[in-house]
Amino acid sequence: MNTANHRLRTTLMFGLVCGLAFIPATMVLNRLIWPPMPFRLTLWGYFAVYGCFLIRWGKKSPVSLLFPLLLSGTVLVFAESRQSFLLIMLMLLSWLRSGVCFPSAPLKMLIAELLFSFGGGLLVAGFSPHSALTWALGIWLFFLIQSLYFLFFTENTRTRSNAEPDPFECARKAAERILEGRF
């Protein structure tokens, strides 16, 4: 299986699940804790789960996720505003993905994160979500943009030069040779 395609599909599906789960999650948490925390706690949970995916895909130790989770948990509690919370979470996501899980050249990393993390954040901000429904759509939009990272900035595990030949393609070519009378 092509790993980049698997990561892309998983990110798309995870974004859809996060978007669909956002409204019920914040509604339940609104009944339990004070107003800015349900939104932040929901996004922190999404960050934690997506971080687990990234750590697994990058073949890193689960321990390497602890510091970003603790730091984001601190931001969850002490951020002054929603905008500062979201900006710091974007920076932590960028650091986790391009710094810890898929390290690359600094310029390539900077371009990737400016395009996908901060570009996705700016698109959501331009969407100007103001209700739970628009935030749910914004979250899905954000993960749609995040999935493009795996389309453009990660290597495929099977490239043309070192890929094993497809058994079905070999069988098709052998059948064509037999039918044409060439052995």
Backbone as CSV, one residue per row, in Angstrom:
resi,resn,N_x,N_y,N_z,CA_x,CA_y,CA_z,C_x,C_y,C_z
1,MET,0.840,-1.178,0.000,0.000,0.000,0.000,0.888,1.245,0.000
2,ASN,0.474,2.238,-0.714,1.218,3.478,-0.782,0.996,4.255,0.512
3,THR,2.041,4.464,1.285,1.931,5.075,2.601,1.430,6.510,2.527
4,ALA,1.904,7.280,1.548,1.457,8.672,1.433,-0.042,8.731,1.174
5,ASN,-0.561,7.832,0.329,-2.000,7.813,0.078,-2.772,7.389,1.312
6,HIS,-2.217,6.451,2.071,-2.867,6.017,3.307,-2.939,7.182,4.304
7,ARG,-1.858,7.913,4.447,-1.844,9.062,5.354,-2.824,10.130,4.899
8,LEU,-2.895,10.351,3.601,-3.815,11.348,3.057,-5.258,10.949,3.351
9,ARG,-5.606,9.710,3.069,-6.977,9.246,3.326,-7.312,9.275,4.811
10,THR,-6.376,8.855,5.640,-6.628,8.849,7.076,-6.831,10.264,7.599
11,THR,-6.029,11.211,7.116,-6.187,12.601,7.548,-7.535,13.151,7.094
12,LEU,-7.950,12.829,5.877,-9.256,13.278,5.395,-10.383,12.714,6.256
13,MET,-10.315,11.422,6.542,-11.364,10.794,7.351,-11.329,11.300,8.791
14,PHE,-10.140,11.488,9.325,-10.032,12.010,10.686,-10.627,13.420,10.757
15,GLY,-10.352,14.249,9.755,-10.923,15.595,9.709,-12.433,15.567,9.641
16,LEU,-12.984,14.639,8.869,-14.435,14.512,8.779,-15.022,14.096,10.122
17,VAL,-14.386,13.127,10.775,-14.847,12.681,12.094,-14.760,13.830,13.106
18,CYS,-13.655,14.580,13.064,-13.500,15.710,13.990,-14.569,16.766,13.749
19,GLY,-14.830,17.063,12.483,-15.866,18.041,12.170,-17.236,17.589,12.652
20,LEU,-17.551,16.319,12.428,-18.846,15.798,12.854,-18.959,15.696,14.370
21,ALA,-17.857,15.409,15.037,-17.877,15.236,16.496,-17.761,16.560,17.240
22,PHE,-17.421,17.647,16.548,-17.174,18.918,17.228,-18.419,19.424,17.967
23,ILE,-19.546,19.414,17.316,-20.760,19.961,17.938,-21.170,19.143,19.164
24,PRO,-21.295,17.810,19.066,-21.657,17.076,20.279,-20.619,17.193,21.396
25,ALA,-19.341,17.200,21.014,-18.289,17.287,22.044,-18.371,18.608,22.791
26,THR,-18.505,19.704,22.063,-18.576,20.999,22.748,-19.875,21.158,23.512
27,MET,-20.968,20.572,23.025,-22.228,20.667,23.765,-22.131,19.938,25.103
28,VAL,-21.536,18.752,25.092,-21.386,17.991,26.339,-20.445,18.733,27.294
29,LEU,-19.316,19.198,26.761,-18.344,19.882,27.618,-18.872,21.229,28.123
30,ASN,-19.739,21.893,27.364,-20.334,23.156,27.823,-21.153,22.960,29.091
31,ARG,-21.716,21.807,29.259,-22.502,21.523,30.472,-21.615,21.194,31.667
32,LEU,-20.363,20.853,31.404,-19.480,20.411,32.475,-18.481,21.465,32.945
33,ILE,-17.977,22.297,32.029,-16.935,23.265,32.387,-17.239,24.633,31.809
34,TRP,-16.479,25.644,32.260,-16.735,27.026,31.900,-16.461,27.304,30.421
35,PRO,-17.043,28.365,29.885,-17.132,28.610,28.444,-15.877,28.550,27.574
36,PRO,-14.734,29.105,27.862,-13.705,28.962,26.827,-13.089,27.565,26.767
37,MET,-13.244,26.796,27.828,-12.572,25.501,27.891,-13.161,24.424,26.988
38,PRO,-14.464,24.315,26.775,-14.958,23.240,25.899,-14.366,23.302,24.485
39,PHE,-14.305,24.483,23.923,-13.718,24.668,22.587,-12.252,24.258,22.600
40,ARG,-11.514,24.756,23.556,-10.077,24.467,23.636,-9.809,22.999,23.922
41,LEU,-10.571,22.430,24.817,-10.371,21.027,25.177,-10.686,20.104,24.003
42,THR,-11.703,20.440,23.233,-12.034,19.647,22.045,-10.892,19.700,21.042
43,LEU,-10.374,20.891,20.769,-9.262,21.014,19.824,-7.998,20.354,20.364
44,TRP,-7.784,20.430,21.673,-6.631,19.759,22.262,-6.744,18.249,22.069
45,GLY,-7.938,17.708,22.243,-8.156,16.283,22.016,-7.875,15.887,20.577
46,TYR,-8.301,16.729,19.639,-8.009,16.467,18.223,-6.499,16.502,17.982
47,PHE,-5.820,17.459,18.593,-4.367,17.562,18.472,-3.696,16.304,19.017
48,ALA,-4.175,15.819,20.146,-3.582,14.630,20.768,-3.753,13.399,19.882
49,VAL,-4.944,13.202,19.348,-5.183,12.026,18.513,-4.406,12.140,17.205
50,TYR,-4.428,13.317,16.577,-3.688,13.508,15.329,-2.180,13.377,15.586
51,GLY,-1.729,13.821,16.743,-0.331,13.653,17.116,0.037,12.187,17.220
52,CYS,-0.869,11.367,17.742,-0.618,9.917,17.794,-0.484,9.339,16.397
53,PHE,-1.340,9.784,15.476,-1.210,9.348,14.083,0.151,9.747,13.518
54,LEU,0.527,11.008,13.726,1.788,11.503,13.173,2.987,10.740,13.741
55,ILE,2.977,10.500,15.040,4.063,9.765,15.689,4.169,8.350,15.105
56,ARG,3.038,7.726,14.915,3.042,6.369,14.354,3.540,6.386,12.913
57,TRP,3.061,7.327,12.105,3.479,7.402,10.705,4.955,7.751,10.575
58,GLY,5.450,8.585,11.485,6.858,8.967,11.446,7.767,7.943,12.098
59,LYS,7.171,6.868,12.628,7.927,5.790,13.293,8.783,6.344,14.433
60,LYS,8.200,7.238,15.217,8.882,7.818,16.365,8.343,7.182,17.637
61,SER,9.072,7.362,18.702,8.661,6.835,20.000,7.448,7.625,20.515
62,PRO,6.473,6.949,21.115,5.330,7.669,21.681,5.730,8.689,22.748
63,VAL,6.894,8.495,23.344,7.381,9.434,24.355,7.620,10.816,23.737
64,SER,7.938,10.851,22.446,8.204,12.135,21.799,6.943,12.988,21.663
65,LEU,5.786,12.422,21.925,4.535,13.186,21.894,4.226,13.834,23.242
66,LEU,4.873,13.376,24.312,4.550,13.876,25.649,4.796,15.376,25.810
67,PHE,5.950,15.852,25.389,6.255,17.268,25.568,5.298,18.173,24.775
68,PRO,5.020,17.884,23.493,4.035,18.716,22.797,2.654,18.678,23.443
69,LEU,2.251,17.525,23.974,0.948,17.451,24.640,0.926,18.250,25.940
70,LEU,2.005,18.160,26.710,2.074,18.937,27.954,2.109,20.434,27.660
71,LEU,2.880,20.814,26.668,2.959,22.228,26.297,1.615,22.735,25.780
72,SER,0.958,21.946,24.951,-0.353,22.369,24.450,-1.400,22.368,25.562
73,GLY,-1.256,21.479,26.531,-2.153,21.504,27.685,-1.975,22.756,28.517
74,THR,-0.744,23.226,28.629,-0.478,24.482,29.331,-1.093,25.647,28.560
75,VAL,-0.946,25.629,27.253,-1.540,26.677,26.413,-3.057,26.650,26.542
76,LEU,-3.612,25.454,26.638,-5.052,25.287,26.790,-5.574,26.074,27.986
77,VAL,-4.834,26.039,29.062,-5.278,26.689,30.296,-4.922,28.176,30.323
78,PHE,-3.743,28.541,29.849,-3.241,29.890,30.077,-3.301,30.837,28.881
79,ALA,-3.781,30.407,27.741,-3.851,31.313,26.587,-4.831,32.448,26.876
80,GLU,-4.443,33.644,26.479,-5.249,34.832,26.758,-6.518,34.901,25.907
81,SER,-6.407,34.522,24.633,-7.555,34.649,23.744,-7.650,33.424,22.844
82,ARG,-8.760,33.317,22.151,-8.951,32.214,21.217,-7.910,32.275,20.099
83,GLN,-7.617,33.472,19.608,-6.653,33.622,18.520,-5.253,33.186,18.949
84,SER,-4.842,33.588,20.149,-3.509,33.189,20.619,-3.448,31.678,20.846
85,PHE,-4.520,31.107,21.364,-4.578,29.660,21.552,-4.429,28.942,20.208
86,LEU,-5.191,29.381,19.205,-5.143,28.736,17.893,-3.781,28.906,17.227
87,LEU,-3.180,30.074,17.355,-1.875,30.312,16.757,-0.805,29.424,17.391
88,ILE,-0.825,29.307,18.696,0.164,28.455,19.370,-0.075,26.986,19.042
89,MET,-1.324,26.576,18.929,-1.613,25.193,18.544,-1.127,24.905,17.120
90,LEU,-1.264,25.887,16.225,-0.736,25.720,14.868,0.781,25.565,14.881
91,MET,1.444,26.363,15.699,2.904,26.256,15.801,3.312,24.895,16.362
92,LEU,2.588,24.417,17.368,2.904,23.112,17.945,2.658,21.975,16.947
93,LEU,1.585,22.078,16.172,1.318,21.082,15.144,2.428,21.081,14.096
94,SER,2.856,22.267,13.689,3.935,22.379,12.704,5.223,21.764,13.241
95,TRP,5.535,22.072,14.485,6.743,21.530,15.102,6.666,20.005,15.211
96,LEU,5.511,19.496,15.624,5.355,18.052,15.780,5.489,17.348,14.438
97,ARG,4.834,17.878,13.414,4.852,17.202,12.121,6.204,17.336,11.422
98,SER,6.676,18.578,11.248,7.890,18.779,10.457,9.169,18.730,11.271
99,GLY,9.087,18.908,12.549,10.292,18.881,13.369,10.555,17.546,14.020
100,VAL,9.487,16.866,14.444,9.649,15.609,15.170,9.387,14.403,14.271
101,CYS,8.252,14.391,13.599,7.831,13.192,12.869,8.455,13.055,11.485
102,PHE,8.456,14.128,10.717,8.964,14.079,9.347,9.999,15.184,9.146
103,PRO,11.144,15.090,9.829,12.139,16.161,9.695,12.683,16.216,8.265
104,SER,12.928,17.444,7.816,13.478,17.639,6.476,14.339,18.896,6.494
105,ALA,14.749,19.310,5.334,15.557,20.533,5.227,14.757,21.716,5.777
106,PRO,15.419,22.651,6.471,14.692,23.761,7.098,13.838,24.579,6.130
107,LEU,14.346,24.847,4.943,13.569,25.646,3.988,12.340,24.878,3.515
108,LYS,12.514,23.598,3.227,11.383,22.766,2.809,10.343,22.676,3.928
109,MET,10.813,22.533,5.158,9.934,22.455,6.312,9.158,23.760,6.496
110,LEU,9.847,24.883,6.369,9.205,26.181,6.526,8.142,26.401,5.462
111,ILE,8.465,26.070,4.221,7.494,26.232,3.136,6.278,25.345,3.365
112,ALA,6.515,24.098,3.735,5.414,23.163,3.963,4.492,23.656,5.071
113,GLU,5.072,24.097,6.166,4.237,24.513,7.295,3.543,25.855,7.048
114,LEU,4.203,26.753,6.331,3.535,28.006,5.984,2.344,27.738,5.071
115,LEU,2.529,26.825,4.133,1.440,26.509,3.212,0.294,25.779,3.892
116,PHE,0.619,24.740,4.626,-0.431,23.853,5.086,-0.960,24.182,6.475
117,SER,-0.110,24.410,7.448,-0.626,24.724,8.782,-1.170,26.143,8.839
118,PHE,-0.308,27.098,8.508,-0.746,28.487,8.633,-1.666,28.891,7.490
119,GLY,-1.467,28.310,6.317,-2.400,28.551,5.218,-3.780,28.013,5.535
120,GLY,-3.818,26.804,6.096,-5.098,26.239,6.519,-5.750,27.056,7.620
121,GLY,-4.929,27.528,8.557,-5.462,28.386,9.625,-6.018,29.692,9.086
122,LEU,-5.322,30.282,8.119,-5.820,31.523,7.512,-7.104,31.293,6.717
123,LEU,-7.201,30.150,6.040,-8.444,29.840,5.331,-9.620,29.705,6.297
124,VAL,-9.383,29.027,7.394,-10.449,28.887,8.392,-10.795,30.250,8.981
125,ALA,-9.792,31.076,9.256,-10.060,32.417,9.781,-10.822,33.257,8.760
126,GLY,-10.483,33.115,7.482,-11.215,33.830,6.436,-12.644,33.342,6.314
127,PHE,-12.862,32.102,6.656,-14.198,31.515,6.691,-15.013,32.138,7.830
128,SER,-14.315,32.738,8.786,-14.838,33.400,9.987,-15.935,32.613,10.691
129,PRO,-15.550,31.459,11.257,-16.534,30.667,11.986,-17.009,31.395,13.244
130,HIS,-18.293,31.372,13.462,-18.864,32.061,14.618,-19.844,31.189,15.394
131,SER,-20.232,30.060,14.823,-21.132,29.147,15.523,-20.493,27.756,15.540
132,ALA,-21.112,26.865,16.281,-20.560,25.506,16.356,-20.575,24.830,14.988
133,LEU,-21.591,25.079,14.193,-21.674,24.476,12.865,-20.570,25.000,11.951
134,THR,-20.335,26.295,11.960,-19.286,26.839,11.099,-17.899,26.441,11.604
135,TRP,-17.731,26.266,12.917,-16.459,25.768,13.432,-16.254,24.318,12.996
136,ALA,-17.312,23.520,13.004,-17.197,22.129,12.556,-16.772,22.083,11.090
137,LEU,-17.365,22.914,10.261,-16.967,22.979,8.853,-15.546,23.505,8.712
138,GLY,-15.176,24.478,9.531,-13.820,25.012,9.505,-12.780,23.972,9.898
139,ILE,-13.109,23.136,10.860,-12.193,22.072,11.280,-11.996,21.077,10.150
140,TRP,-13.084,20.721,9.478,-12.959,19.803,8.355,-12.140,20.442,7.227
141,LEU,-12.381,21.721,6.950,-11.588,22.438,5.944,-10.109,22.423,6.315
142,PHE,-9.807,22.649,7.583,-8.421,22.640,8.035,-7.762,21.286,7.769
143,PHE,-8.450,20.201,8.073,-7.868,18.881,7.839,-7.807,18.539,6.351
144,LEU,-8.691,19.097,5.557,-8.563,18.930,4.108,-7.239,19.520,3.632
145,ILE,-6.911,20.696,4.147,-5.646,21.345,3.786,-4.469,20.560,4.363
146,GLN,-4.620,20.046,5.585,-3.544,19.276,6.205,-3.218,18.016,5.404
147,SER,-4.229,17.406,4.822,-3.994,16.180,4.070,-3.112,16.426,2.849
148,LEU,-3.116,17.635,2.321,-2.277,17.949,1.162,-0.789,17.844,1.484
149,TYR,-0.437,17.990,2.753,0.965,17.833,3.163,1.493,16.473,2.708
150,PHE,0.669,15.439,2.890,1.118,14.088,2.560,1.113,13.845,1.056
151,LEU,0.415,14.673,0.327,0.428,14.563,-1.124,1.699,15.163,-1.710
152,PHE,2.182,16.258,-1.124,3.306,16.992,-1.705,4.635,16.845,-0.977
153,PHE,4.629,16.610,0.334,5.872,16.702,1.092,6.340,15.433,1.774
154,THR,5.753,14.305,1.482,6.315,13.058,1.999,6.600,12.150,0.819
155,GLU,7.592,11.315,0.990,7.971,10.427,-0.095,7.068,9.209,-0.093
156,ASN,6.827,8.706,-1.271,6.075,7.461,-1.397,6.996,6.308,-1.036
157,THR,6.448,5.295,-0.417,7.285,4.161,-0.059,7.619,3.324,-1.282
158,ARG,6.798,3.385,-2.295,7.082,2.661,-3.531,7.258,3.674,-4.650
159,THR,8.467,3.785,-5.104,8.727,4.643,-6.254,8.992,3.757,-7.450
160,ARG,8.966,4.336,-8.626,9.151,3.566,-9.854,10.502,2.850,-9.894
161,SER,11.544,3.469,-9.367,12.879,2.900,-9.512,13.100,1.669,-8.639
162,ASN,12.525,1.636,-7.454,12.790,0.504,-6.574,11.539,-0.302,-6.237
163,ALA,10.477,-0.109,-6.989,9.233,-0.818,-6.705,9.306,-2.248,-7.224
164,GLU,8.673,-3.127,-6.498,8.548,-4.490,-6.978,7.550,-4.476,-8.118
165,PRO,7.760,-5.317,-9.120,6.794,-5.342,-10.216,5.444,-5.855,-9.722
166,ASP,4.396,-5.255,-10.229,3.049,-5.647,-9.866,2.775,-7.039,-10.418
167,PRO,2.374,-8.009,-9.582,2.160,-9.376,-10.076,1.075,-9.459,-11.151
168,PHE,0.061,-8.625,-11.041,-1.005,-8.645,-12.042,-0.508,-8.104,-13.380
169,GLU,0.333,-7.095,-13.323,0.906,-6.536,-14.548,1.828,-7.567,-15.208
170,CYS,2.624,-8.287,-14.428,3.486,-9.341,-14.970,2.655,-10.442,-15.612
171,ALA,1.560,-10.833,-14.951,0.691,-11.876,-15.501,0.027,-11.405,-16.788
172,ARG,-0.383,-10.145,-16.846,-1.002,-9.608,-18.048,-0.020,-9.633,-19.217
173,LYS,1.214,-9.214,-18.973,2.233,-9.206,-20.026,2.552,-10.623,-20.487
174,ALA,2.616,-11.570,-19.558,2.874,-12.971,-19.923,1.734,-13.519,-20.769
175,ALA,0.490,-13.184,-20.399,-0.663,-13.650,-21.179,-0.646,-13.046,-22.576
176,GLU,-0.271,-11.788,-22.701,-0.177,-11.160,-24.025,0.888,-11.845,-24.873
177,ARG,2.024,-12.181,-24.292,3.087,-12.866,-25.038,2.611,-14.236,-25.507
178,ILE,1.882,-14.949,-24.653,1.366,-16.267,-25.021,0.372,-16.146,-26.169
179,LEU,-0.521,-15.168,-26.073,-1.528,-14.983,-27.115,-0.896,-14.571,-28.452
180,GLU,0.195,-13.855,-28.401,0.864,-13.423,-29.621,1.811,-14.506,-30.155
181,GLY,1.962,-15.580,-29.443,2.812,-16.665,-29.892,4.277,-16.485,-29.539
182,ARG,4.604,-15.510,-28.720,5.996,-15.301,-28.289,6.137,-15.854,-26.879
183,PHE,7.095,-16.708,-26.676,7.307,-17.246,-25.335,8.518,-16.572,-24.811
